[in-house]
Amino acid sequence: MDLASLMRDGKFMAIVITADIVSNISSISGVFLLAWKFGGIGGMDRFEVLFMLAYGNIVLGFLNMMGGCNALFPSRIIARGQWEHMFIMPLPYTVQLTVGIFPFTGSSSFLSGIVMLWVAVCSMETVLPWWWPGVLVLQLMISMVIVVALSYLLSSLAFYAPVQCEEISGTVVYSIGHTMTFPLSGMPLYIRYPLLTIFPAGLMAWFPTMILLGKTTTFENFYPAIFALMISLSAVYFFRKGFRYYVKKGINRYVSGGHRS
């Protein structure tokens, strides 16, 4: 954990955390300012847009806080040959992947998302039903599962092409973070559907927001959970298949002198 860094120089780390919070808010302020200027976007009012942005911040903020070093970006571990190091460690893989948790210094996006969510809920004209906090937690968990599963699914390519796919998990996660800030309400179907299926950035913030605001049908409410299950099963299958290949072939990024190519 990063408590040692916080305790070593609390003043400096407070400045870093504050700077991260300002940076996170600034990165999504453009969409909210557009919604504020025009009174909303695509049928969503200003604070519904803020709710959506806050939701996305919480999803990626929590994942970066709890697994932003190793667990969320497995392609880096695979392509750098670190799986060999994990073979000889007397700990399960699940324990070793928890190395790199930043609950203190990495919580800026998560905390800013919670604050924005509270502001949005207090300011919205829509009256949320009594059950929405439970559904909120459930949808947050589903969205996180989709991000992690998608990262592991594409990271399985690093078993076969470590040089080319070393940063594929980072590219996927960061691309989702940039894309999920756009409300899909009012967009044509040829844009909306790919962002709900092929590249599910719409399931990170917009679609769960529609569910929480009661703007979806009963059948549509189950779609994120079904998608999360399907992509999780796919990730498990292809990651295991790639791992079996890796065990037989090993890593090809090291030369005889011990340096990575």
Beta strands, then each sheet from edge to edge (+ up, - down):
end
